[in-house]
Amino acid sequence: MPELRGRDAELDAARRALGEHGALLLTGPAGIGRTALAGALAAAAERDGQLVLRCAPAPEERELPWAALGDLLGGRPLDALAPSRRDALRAALLHHRSPADGEGRLALRRAVLDLLLALRGEHGAVLVVLDGVAWLDPPSAAALRFALRRAVGQGVRVLATRRTGEDACRFELPELRLGPLSPAALAELLADRYGRLPVPVLGGIQRAALGNPGTALDLAASTRPDGTAHRFGGPTVRQPASAAELLAAARGARPEEARALARQVLGQSRSGVLRARAHLVLARAAAVEQGLAGAVDLLAAGLAEAPAQSREQGELLRWVAEHHLRAGQLPLALAQAEAAAGHRRADPAAPALLARVRAALGDPGGAAEALAAAPPGPERALAALALGEPGPALRTEGDEALALRITAHALAGEAVTALALARRLADLLAWQGDPLPGTSRLDALLAVAVAELTGGSAERARRLALRAAAGWAAAGDRWHRAEALAVAGEAALLLGTAAANAAAVEDLEAAGRLPRADRFGRRARALLAEARVTQGDHAVARQLVGAVPQSTDEPATVRARALALAGLGQAREAVALLRAAADRQRGDGRQRLELARTLLALGSVERRLRHRTGARVALGQAHALCAAAAAAPLLARVAEELARLDQSADGPLLTATEQRIAGLAADGATNREVAAALFVSVKTVEGTLSRVYRKLGVRSRAALVRALPVARQG
């Protein structure tokens, strides 16, 4: 095991995580020192008088039921446990026998929990160390997940390790990723083991090891013919790993580490398969650091070297399609995605990508067909979201899928869950040294913005979404930038001020420059129409939703169509449309917040018609739905509309936009000055004043000054 050198910062971070969360997952590539750091933390816990329970399963032990649990708890007295629980645990530990039914499994898992808490009571504190959590046998992993979820925070802590790229056995723990050691720390490590090395050899080891202590020790050992004397043949250091092993180490590594490993492969291998993989690693690293433009040539180079019909060719085709999708080149993306999905050795993610592209191009039938061929996983769940189905994303597991789950819960109207997962994601990013709001994980940034939009703060949602949009713009990613701008625009629309409404129009128009016919694209267009209504551009709003078939019952589109109709003087038709939509949405529990938005629109139109009772009923129902779901931003908008209703009387009634424009005009502002103050066009001001004149029965600004106080009371 490599000595612990150069890990003071990680050791402090790990102690803080265990102290604050009671749980920590150490990750990193092979040889990086996960076991050494876990050992140092365990030794410190033992010095403090804590009981340390350890297991370090090997890959071949994963098929041995209850092996890991036996390593942890074997030999511990079980007499204090309830008889049924004691018998179930004893059968597992001594005879490797699993319970026959659900009741027996529950008894065994409760026994593990009871034993951990009993040991806590005896020793004051317990640290459970799972060194190699990916290789826990499934029965032990299930029992430990059950027990540790309940015991952590009650004097029991858990410390797990996992190699980059391995499964975490569904243990969802705060993660601390170990990066490379500094050259000075590597030099100290090698000196501890081998004494002072010649400078040329030490330099060669440092360059080849890329900061990995295990690799450095293997390299140093390979240059020693025996264990007593240093007899180095020169500065050349033999590589300790094959090209395939280097590529395996590159998977999941930081971009700079992955790039160095892949370049080693290109320098030492003539295999088309391995060289294609190396180009793919380089392309991924370039996409992270330089944006999509930096990956184009590398993907092309990989395709040029990949053998025909090889798995590598299939994976590269999928990545080329992903590149075109993110660049907003949808026809090219479709051609490449179809080639990737039809490849003899297609990448597993290719059918889901094809579904997303087809949905964006307005082919829901083709998208559903491709989705049916996609295997379960995050990519399939993402494609299902594009078709408006959050179910698969809600069922994804693991910290890697947190951003996806947040979006799915928000889409399902589950504001509390979405916000709780967002806070957990923020905590994980902080412990990984990549905290919000400056995180490099733009997908995480947008997911937190979506959660804030649903149940937190519209202002914070907008700030985070705009930051994500700027990051994706810098990377040349039009696809994700459009999604971030749509979230920013919706947040601005919820804020409701004139400046915010103008910002919403700007954001949503920018999002719409990438034409998409999937759920996202249709919703963004509908939101833009709604934002145009707030500015009095009713004809433009109607034109925006006019391209969508009248038969559509998507909530956002129906609302925008109704609000545009109301603004054009067809308020009764708008009420009928909104009532029918609300009746449909009441039957779907996942559309609670969409129903609240529809009722808000209905209440607003009813209020303008001076149907106070109908308006109050609709707004009261919307208020109750938002309060029950803890949807704070939407709840605030409903409360504002209720306040307007309470202030209204029986006189002529102007909309909020009409009141603002008429008020400025009555105060002596010119049409151009009104437009500048409210961030609207001069044409909008002219059209709005014409409607105000008709409603109030006046023909001049002098008459408007006299009539406006009465209208404001109404």
C-alpha positions in Angstrom: 0.0 0.0 0.0 1.5 3.4 -0.9 2.4 5.6 2.0 0.2 8.5 2.7 2.1 11.5 1.3 0.8 14.8 0.0 -2.7 14.2 1.2 -3.1 16.7 4.0 -5.9 18.7 2.2 -7.8 15.5 1.3 -7.4 14.2 4.9 -8.8 17.4 6.3 -11.7 17.4 3.8 -12.5 13.7 4.6 -12.5 14.4 8.4 -14.9 17.3 7.9 -17.2 15.2 5.7 -17.3 12.4 8.2 -17.9 14.8 11.0 -20.7 16.7 9.3 -22.4 14.0 7.2 -21.3 10.8 9.0 -20.5 9.3 5.5 -17.9 9.6 2.8 -17.0 7.9 -0.5 -13.4 8.1 -1.6 -13.0 7.7 -5.4 -10.2 7.9 -7.9 -8.3 5.7 -10.4 -6.4 2.6 -9.6 -3.3 3.2 -7.4 -4.3 6.7 -6.4 -4.3 6.0 -2.7 -7.9 5.4 -1.7 -7.1 2.5 0.6 -4.1 4.4 2.1 -6.3 7.4 3.0 -9.1 5.2 4.3 -6.5 3.4 6.4 -5.2 6.7 7.9 -8.8 7.8 8.8 -9.5 4.4 10.4 -6.3 4.4 12.4 -7.2 7.9 13.7 -10.6 6.7 14.7 -9.1 3.8 16.6 -6.8 6.1 18.4 -9.8 8.1 19.5 -11.3 5.0 21.0 -13.9 4.3 18.3 -14.7 0.8 17.1 -13.7 0.3 13.4 -15.4 -2.4 11.4 -13.6 -3.2 8.1 -14.2 -5.2 5.0 -12.2 -5.2 1.8 -13.9 -7.5 -0.7 -12.1 -8.7 -3.8 -13.8 -9.0 -7.2 -14.1 -12.8 -6.9 -15.9 -12.5 -3.6 -18.8 -10.7 -5.1 -20.4 -14.1 -5.8 -20.1 -15.3 -2.2 -23.4 -14.3 -0.4 -22.9 -12.6 3.0 -19.1 -12.7 2.7 -18.7 -8.9 3.3 -21.2 -8.9 6.2 -19.2 -11.8 7.8 -16.0 -9.8 7.5 -17.6 -6.9 9.3 -19.7 -8.6 12.0 -18.4 -12.1 12.2 -17.6 -13.1 15.8 -19.7 -10.4 17.4 -22.1 -11.6 20.1 -25.7 -11.7 18.9 -27.4 -12.7 22.2 -28.9 -9.2 22.8 -30.8 -9.3 19.5 -34.5 -10.3 19.3 -34.7 -14.1 18.6 -36.1 -13.8 15.0 -33.5 -11.2 14.1 -30.7 -13.1 15.8 -31.6 -16.4 14.0 -31.8 -14.7 10.6 -28.4 -12.9 11.0 -26.7 -16.0 12.4 -27.9 -18.1 9.4 -26.4 -15.5 7.1 -23.1 -15.2 8.9 -22.4 -18.8 9.8 -24.2 -20.7 7.0 -24.3 -18.1 4.2 -28.0 -18.8 4.0 -30.4 -16.1 2.8 -33.9 -15.5 4.2 -36.7 -17.2 2.2 -39.2 -14.3 2.2 -39.6 -10.6 2.7 -40.3 -10.9 6.4 -37.1 -12.8 6.9 -35.1 -10.3 4.9 -36.5 -7.4 7.0 -35.6 -9.3 10.2 -32.0 -9.8 9.0 -31.6 -6.1 8.0 -33.1 -5.0 11.3 -30.6 -7.3 13.1 -27.7 -5.6 11.3 -29.1 -2.2 12.4 -29.6 -3.4 16.0 -26.1 -4.8 16.2 -24.5 -1.6 14.9 -26.4 0.5 17.4 -25.6 -1.9 20.2 -21.9 -1.7 19.3 -22.2 2.1 19.2 -23.6 2.0 22.7 -20.8 -0.2 23.9 -17.9 1.7 22.2 -19.3 5.2 22.0 -18.8 5.4 18.2 -18.5 3.0 15.2 -16.8 3.6 11.9 -17.7 1.1 9.1 -15.0 0.9 6.4 -16.1 -0.6 3.1 -12.8 -0.6 1.1 -14.0 -1.5 -2.4 -17.7 -1.0 -2.2 -18.2 -2.1 -5.8 -17.3 -5.6 -4.9 -19.7 -6.1 -2.0 -21.8 -9.2 -2.5 -25.4 -8.1 -3.3 -27.0 -9.6 -0.1 -24.5 -7.9 2.1 -24.8 -4.6 0.2 -28.6 -4.6 0.5 -28.5 -5.3 4.3 -25.8 -2.6 4.8 -27.6 0.0 2.8 -30.7 -0.5 4.9 -28.9 -0.4 8.2 -26.5 2.4 7.5 -29.2 4.7 6.1 -30.8 4.5 9.6 -27.7 4.3 11.8 -25.6 7.1 10.2 -26.1 10.2 12.4 -26.6 8.1 15.5 -22.9 7.6 16.4 -22.3 5.3 13.4 -20.3 6.6 10.4 -19.5 4.9 7.1 -16.3 5.3 4.9 -16.3 3.6 1.5 -13.9 3.5 -1.4 -14.5 3.0 -5.1 -12.3 3.0 -8.1 -13.3 5.4 -10.8 -15.7 3.8 -13.3 -16.9 1.1 -10.8 -20.4 0.8 -9.6 -21.2 2.2 -6.1 -23.7 -0.6 -5.3 -26.4 2.1 -4.8 -24.6 3.6 -1.8 -25.4 7.3 -2.1 -22.6 9.0 -0.2 -20.9 12.4 -0.3 -17.9 11.9 -2.6 -14.3 13.0 -2.3 -12.3 12.4 -5.5 -8.5 11.9 -5.0 -6.5 13.6 -7.7 -2.8 13.2 -8.6 0.0 13.8 -6.1 2.5 16.7 -6.7 5.9 15.8 -8.0 7.4 16.7 -4.6 5.0 14.3 -2.8 5.9 11.5 -5.3 9.6 12.1 -4.6 9.0 11.8 -0.8 7.0 8.6 -1.4 9.7 7.0 -3.5 12.4 8.1 -1.0 10.5 6.4 1.8 10.5 3.2 0.0 13.7 3.2 -2.1 15.9 6.0 -0.8 17.1 8.8 -3.0 16.8 8.0 -6.7 19.0 9.4 -9.5 17.5 12.6 -10.7 17.0 11.4 -14.4 15.2 8.2 -13.2 13.1 10.2 -10.6 12.1 12.6 -13.3 11.2 9.8 -15.7 9.0 8.2 -13.1 7.3 11.4 -12.2 6.5 12.2 -15.8 5.2 8.6 -16.5 3.2 8.2 -13.3 1.1 11.3 -13.8 0.8 11.9 -10.1 -0.4 8.3 -9.4 1.4 6.9 -6.3 0.7 3.3 -7.1 2.0 3.7 -10.6 5.1 5.5 -9.4 5.9 2.6 -7.0 5.4 0.0 -9.7 7.7 2.0 -12.0 10.4 2.3 -9.4 10.2 -1.4 -8.6 10.5 -2.3 -12.3 13.8 -0.5 -12.5 15.4 -2.5 -9.6 16.9 -5.8 -10.5 17.0 -6.8 -6.8 15.7 -5.5 -3.5 18.9 -4.3 -2.0 20.9 -2.2 -4.4 20.0 0.5 -7.0 21.4 -0.5 -10.4 19.5 1.7 -12.9 20.3 1.2 -16.5 19.6 4.9 -17.4 16.8 7.4 -17.4 14.4 5.4 -19.5 11.6 4.0 -17.4 9.5 1.0 -18.5 5.8 1.6 -18.7 4.0 -0.5 -16.1 0.7 -0.8 -18.0 -0.5 -1.9 -21.4 -2.3 0.5 -23.7 -5.6 -1.1 -22.7 -4.8 -0.6 -19.0 -3.9 3.0 -19.6 -7.2 3.6 -21.4 -9.1 1.9 -18.5 -7.3 4.3 -16.1 -8.3 7.3 -18.3 -12.0 6.5 -18.0 -13.5 8.8 -15.4 -10.2 10.6 -14.8 -9.9 14.4 -14.9 -9.4 15.9 -18.4 -5.7 16.6 -17.9 -5.0 13.1 -16.6 -7.1 11.4 -19.3 -5.4 13.4 -22.1 -1.9 12.4 -20.9 -2.9 8.7 -20.7 -4.5 8.7 -24.1 -1.4 10.4 -25.7 0.7 7.6 -24.2 -1.5 5.1 -25.9 -1.2 6.9 -29.3 2.6 7.0 -28.8 3.0 3.3 -28.1 0.2 1.4 -29.8 -0.5 0.6 -33.5 -3.8 -1.1 -32.8 -6.7 0.7 -34.6 -9.1 -0.3 -31.8 -6.9 1.2 -29.1 -6.0 4.3 -31.1 -9.7 4.9 -31.8 -10.4 4.7 -28.1 -7.6 7.0 -27.3 -8.9 9.6 -29.8 -12.3 9.3 -28.1 -10.7 9.9 -24.7 -9.0 13.0 -26.1 -12.2 14.2 -27.7 -14.1 13.9 -24.4 -11.3 15.8 -22.5 -11.3 18.5 -25.2 -15.1 18.9 -25.0 -14.8 19.5 -21.3 -12.0 22.0 -21.5 -12.5 23.7 -24.9 -16.1 23.0 -25.8 -17.4 21.0 -28.7 -15.3 22.8 -31.3 -12.2 21.3 -29.8 -13.5 17.7 -30.1 -14.4 17.7 -33.9 -11.0 16.9 -35.3 -10.3 14.3 -32.6 -13.6 12.5 -33.3 -12.8 12.5 -37.0 -9.3 11.1 -36.4 -10.8 8.4 -34.2 -13.3 7.4 -37.0 -10.5 7.3 -39.5 -8.6 4.8 -37.4 -11.5 2.7 -36.0 -11.9 -0.7 -37.7 -15.1 -1.1 -39.7 -18.1 -2.4 -37.7 -16.0 -2.3 -34.5 -17.5 -1.3 -31.2 -15.2 1.8 -31.2 -16.6 2.9 -34.5 -20.2 2.6 -33.2 -19.3 4.6 -30.1 -17.5 7.3 -32.1 -20.5 7.6 -34.5 -22.7 8.2 -31.5 -20.4 10.9 -30.2 -20.3 12.6 -33.6 -24.1 12.6 -33.5 -24.1 14.1 -30.0 -21.7 16.8 -31.2 -24.1 17.8 -34.1 -27.0 17.8 -31.7 -25.3 20.1 -29.2 -24.2 22.4 -32.0 -27.8 22.7 -33.1 -27.2 21.0 -36.4 -30.3 18.8 -36.2 -30.4 17.3 -39.8 -26.7 16.3 -39.5 -27.4 14.9 -36.0 -30.3 12.8 -37.4 -28.1 11.3 -40.1 -25.3 10.4 -37.7 -27.7 9.2 -34.9 -29.4 6.8 -37.4 -26.0 5.5 -38.5 -24.9 5.1 -34.9 -28.2 3.3 -33.9 -28.1 1.1 -37.0 -24.4 0.1 -36.5 -23.7 -3.6 -36.1 -22.1 -3.0 -32.7 -24.1 0.1 -31.7 -23.2 2.1 -28.6 -26.0 1.3 -26.0 -26.8 5.1 -25.8 -27.3 5.4 -29.5 -31.1 4.5 -29.7 -31.9 7.0 -26.9 -29.9 9.7 -28.7 -31.8 9.0 -31.9 -35.1 9.3 -29.9 -34.0 12.8 -28.7 -33.1 14.0 -32.2 -36.3 12.7 -33.8 -38.4 14.3 -31.0 -36.6 17.6 -31.6 -37.4 17.4 -35.4 -41.1 16.8 -34.7 -41.3 13.0 -35.2 -42.8 11.7 -32.0 -43.7 8.3 -33.6 -40.1 7.8 -34.7 -38.8 9.0 -31.3 -41.1 6.5 -29.5 -39.8 3.7 -31.8 -36.2 4.5 -31.0 -36.9 4.9 -27.3 -38.4 1.4 -27.2 -35.1 0.0 -28.4 -33.0 1.9 -25.8 -31.8 0.0 -22.8 -32.7 1.3 -19.3 -30.4 3.9 -17.9 -29.8 7.7 -17.7 -29.7 8.2 -21.5 -33.1 6.5 -22.0 -34.5 8.5 -19.1 -33.3 11.7 -20.7 -34.9 10.8 -24.0 -38.2 10.0 -22.2 -38.1 13.5 -20.6 -37.9 15.0 -24.1 -41.2 13.2 -24.9 -42.8 14.5 -21.7 -42.5 11.3 -19.6 -40.6 11.7 -16.3 -41.2 8.2 -15.0 -37.9 6.6 -16.2 -35.9 9.5 -14.8 -37.6 9.3 -11.4 -36.4 5.7 -11.2 -32.8 6.4 -11.9 -30.4 5.8 -9.0 -26.9 7.0 -7.9 -25.3 10.4 -7.5 -24.4 10.5 -11.2 -28.1 10.8 -12.0 -29.0 13.4 -9.4 -29.4 16.2 -12.0 -31.7 14.1 -14.1 -33.8 13.1 -11.1 -34.1 16.7 -10.0 -35.5 17.7 -13.4 -37.9 14.8 -13.5 -39.3 15.6 -10.0 -39.7 19.2 -11.0 -41.5 18.2 -14.2 -43.8 16.0 -12.0 -44.6 19.0 -9.8 -42.8 17.5 -6.8 -41.2 20.7 -5.6 -40.1 19.6 -2.1 -38.3 16.5 -3.5 -36.7 18.4 -6.3 -35.3 21.1 -3.9 -34.1 18.5 -1.4 -32.2 16.7 -4.2 -30.8 20.0 -5.4 -29.4 20.8 -2.0 -27.9 17.3 -1.8 -26.3 17.8 -5.2 -24.9 21.2 -4.1 -23.4 19.5 -1.0 -21.7 16.8 -3.2 -20.3 19.4 -5.5 -18.9 21.3 -2.5 -17.2 18.3 -1.1 -15.7 17.5 -4.5 -14.1 21.0 -4.5 -16.5 22.2 -7.3 -19.1 24.2 -5.4 -22.1 26.2 -6.7 -22.6 28.6 -8.2 -19.2 28.5 -10.0 -19.2 24.7 -10.6 -17.9 23.4 -13.9 -20.9 20.9 -13.9 -23.2 23.0 -16.0 -25.9 20.2 -16.0 -25.9 20.4 -12.2 -26.1 24.1 -12.3 -29.2 24.0 -14.5 -30.8 21.2 -12.5 -30.5 23.3 -9.3 -32.0 26.2 -11.3 -35.0 24.1 -12.3 -35.5 23.0 -8.6 -35.4 26.7 -7.5 -37.9 27.6 -10.2 -40.2 24.9 -8.9 -39.9 25.3 -5.1 -37.3 27.9 -4.2 -36.6 31.4 -5.5 -37.4 32.6 -9.1 -34.6 35.2 -8.8 -32.0 32.5 -7.8 -33.3 30.2 -10.5 -32.8 32.9 -13.1 -29.2 33.7 -11.9 -28.2 30.0 -12.0 -29.8 29.4 -15.4 -28.1 32.4 -17.0 -24.7 31.3 -15.6 -25.3 27.8 -17.1 -26.3 29.4 -20.4 -23.2 31.5 -20.5 -21.1 28.4 -19.8 -22.7 26.4 -22.6 -22.4 29.4 -25.0 -18.7 29.4 -24.4 -18.5 25.7 -25.1 -20.5 26.1 -28.4 -23.4 24.0 -27.0 -26.5 25.6 -28.5 -28.7 22.7 -27.4 -28.2 23.0 -23.7 -27.8 26.8 -23.9 -31.4 27.0 -25.2 -32.7 24.9 -22.4 -30.9 27.1 -19.8 -32.3 30.3 -21.4 -35.8 28.9 -21.4 -35.5 28.2 -17.6 -34.2 31.8 -17.1 -37.1 33.2 -19.2 -39.7 31.2 -17.2 -38.2 32.5 -14.0 -38.4 36.1 -15.2 -42.0 35.5 -16.2 -42.8 34.4 -12.7 -41.2 37.6 -11.3 -43.9 39.5 -13.1 -42.3 43.0 -13.2 -42.1 45.0 -16.5 -38.4 44.7 -16.6 -38.6 40.9 -15.9 -41.2 40.4 -18.5 -39.0 42.2 -21.1 -36.1 39.9 -20.0 -38.3 36.9 -20.3 -39.1 37.8 -23.9 -35.4 38.3 -24.7 -34.4 35.0 -23.1 -37.2 32.9 -24.7 -36.6 34.4 -28.1 -32.9 33.5 -27.8 -33.9 30.0 -26.8 -36.3 29.7 -29.8 -33.5 30.4 -32.2 -32.7 26.7 -32.1 -36.0 25.3 -33.5 -37.2 22.2 -31.6 -40.5 20.4 -31.8 -40.1 18.3 -28.7 -41.7 19.0 -25.3 -39.0 21.5 -24.5 -39.4 23.4 -27.8 -43.1 23.6 -27.6 -43.1 24.8 -24.0 -40.5 27.5 -24.7 -42.6 28.8 -27.6 -45.7 28.8 -25.4 -43.8 30.7 -22.6 -42.6 33.2 -25.2 -46.2 33.7 -26.3 -47.3 34.2 -22.7 -44.5 36.8 -22.2 -45.6 38.6 -25.3 -49.1 38.8 -23.8 -47.8 40.5 -20.7 -46.4 43.2 -23.0 -49.6 43.6 -24.9 -48.4 41.9 -28.1 -51.4 39.7 -28.3 -51.4 39.3 -32.1 -47.7 38.2 -32.0 -48.5 35.8 -29.1 -51.4 34.3 -31.1 -49.1 33.9 -34.1 -46.5 32.1 -32.0 -49.0 29.4 -30.8 -50.8 29.3 -34.1 -48.2 27.0 -35.6 -49.1 24.3 -33.0 -52.1 22.2 -34.0 -55.4 23.3 -32.4 -55.9 19.7 -31.1 -52.9 19.8 -28.8 -53.7 19.7 -25.1 -50.3 20.5 -23.7 -50.9 22.8 -20.8 -48.5 25.6 -21.6 -49.7 25.9 -25.2 -53.3 25.9 -24.2 -52.7 28.7 -21.6 -50.8 30.8 -24.1 -53.5 30.4 -26.7 -56.2 31.4 -24.2 -54.3 34.4 -22.9 -53.7 35.6 -26.5 -57.5 35.3 -27.2 -58.4 37.2 -24.1 -56.1 40.0 -25.0 -57.7 40.2 -28.5 -61.1 40.7 -27.0 -62.2 37.0 -27.0 -62.2 36.5 -23.3 -65.2 34.2 -23.1 -63.6 31.8 -25.6 -60.5 32.0 -23.5 -62.4 31.1 -20.3 -64.0 28.1 -22.0 -60.6 26.9 -23.3 -59.0 27.2 -19.8 -61.8 25.5 -18.0 -61.7 22.5 -20.4 -57.9 22.3 -19.9 -58.3 22.4 -16.1 -60.8 19.6 -16.2 -58.4 17.4 -18.2 -55.5 18.2 -15.8 -57.4 17.4 -12.7 -57.3 13.7 -13.6 -53.5 13.6 -13.7 -51.7 13.8 -10.4 -48.4 14.6 -12.1 -49.8 17.9 -13.5 -50.7 19.5 -10.2 -48.5 22.6 -10.9 -49.6 22.7 -14.5 -53.2 22.7 -13.2 -52.3 25.6 -10.8 -50.8 27.6 -13.7 -54.0 27.0 -15.8 -56.2 28.1 -12.8 -54.0 31.2 -12.4 -54.6 32.1 -16.1 -58.3 31.3 -15.7 -58.6 33.5 -12.6 -56.8 36.3 -14.4 -59.1 36.3 -17.4 -62.2 35.9 -15.2 -61.1 39.0 -13.2 -60.7 41.0 -16.3 -64.3 40.0 -17.2 -65.3 41.2 -13.8 -66.5 37.7 -12.9 -65.2 38.1 -9.3 -66.7 34.8 -8.0 -65.3 32.7 -10.8 -62.0 34.4 -10.5 -61.8 33.9 -6.7 -62.7 30.2 -7.0 -60.0 29.6 -9.7 -57.3 31.5 -7.9 -58.2 29.9 -4.5 -57.8 26.5 -6.0 -54.5 27.5 -7.6 -53.3 28.9 -4.2 -54.2 25.6 -2.4 -52.4 23.5 -5.0 -49.2 25.7 -4.8 -49.2 25.7 -1.0 -49.7 21.9 -0.8 -46.8 21.4 -3.2 -44.6 24.1 -1.6 -44.2 25.7 -5.0 -43.1 29.1 -3.7 -42.4 31.1 -6.9 -45.8 30.1 -8.4 -47.5 30.7 -5.1 -46.2 34.3 -5.0 -47.7 34.9 -8.5 -51.1 33.5 -7.5 -51.0 35.7 -4.3 -50.3 38.8 -6.5 -53.3 38.0 -8.7 -55.5 37.5 -5.6 -54.4 40.9 -4.3 -55.4 42.5 -7.6 -58.8 40.8 -7.3 -59.3 42.1 -3.8 -58.5 45.7 -5.0 -60.9 45.5 -7.9 -64.4 47.1 -8.0 -67.3 47.2 -10.5 -65.9 50.0 -12.7 -64.1 49.6 -16.0 -61.1 47.3 -15.5 -57.7 47.6 -17.2 -55.1 44.9 -17.2 -51.9 45.4 -15.3 -50.0 46.2 -18.5 -52.7 48.6 -19.7 -52.6 50.4 -16.3 -48.8 50.8 -16.5 -48.9 52.2 -20.0 -51.9 54.4 -19.5 -50.5 55.7 -16.2 -47.2 56.8 -17.9 -49.1 58.3 -20.8 -51.4 60.2 -18.4 -48.3 61.6 -16.6 -47.2 63.2 -19.9 -44.7 60.6 -21.3 -44.6 60.2 -25.1 -45.2 56.8 -26.6 -41.4 56.4 -27.2 -40.7 57.3 -23.6 -43.3 54.8 -22.4 -41.8 52.1 -24.6 -38.3 52.7 -23.2 -39.5 52.8 -19.6 -41.4 49.5 -19.9 -39.0 47.7 -22.3 -41.6 47.3 -25.0 -41.9 48.5 -28.6 -43.6 51.8 -29.6 -46.1 49.8 -31.7 -47.1 47.9 -28.5 -47.7 51.2 -26.7 -49.8 52.5 -29.5 -51.9 49.3 -29.7 -52.4 49.2 -25.9 -53.4 52.9 -25.7 -56.0 52.3 -28.4 -57.6 49.5 -26.3 -57.5 51.7 -23.2 -59.2 54.5 -25.0 -62.0 52.1 -26.2 -62.5 50.6 -22.7 -62.6 54.0 -21.0 -64.6 55.7 -23.8 -62.1 58.5 -24.2 -60.5 60.0 -27.3 -57.6 62.1 -26.0 -54.9 62.1 -23.3 -56.6 64.9 -21.5 -59.7 62.7 -21.2 -57.5 59.8 -20.2 -56.1 61.8 -17.3 -59.6 62.4 -15.9 -60.8 58.8 -16.5 -57.7 56.9 -15.3 -58.3 57.2 -11.5 -61.7 55.6 -11.9 -60.2 52.8 -14.0 -57.5 52.2 -11.5 -60.1 51.7 -8.8 -61.7 49.1 -11.0 
